[in-house]
Amino acid sequence: METITIEFQPNIKHKILELLSSFSSDELKIVSKDENYIAIKRELDSSLEKIHNGTAKLYSFEELDAILEKTISEYES
């Protein structure tokens, strides 16, 4: 099976569900998104917006390596 995501205005939900109900359960399965998905999507959308508008904090590979080495050394003792 394939999966698609559809965003729609709440006032047409009944029309969409009516159309989808004409398919058998072998042909179509409605999958709801949980709150965790919505929270993660919101966070990712926010991060993407920061990248697009230039306010995101970005690190080079060398900077990331230095940060990780420092963090690891703090917990090795």
Secondary structure, DSSP 8 states (H G I E B T S, - for coil): ---------GGGHHHHHHHHTTS-TTT-------HHHHHHHHHHHHHHHHHHHT------HHHHHHHHHHHHHHHH-
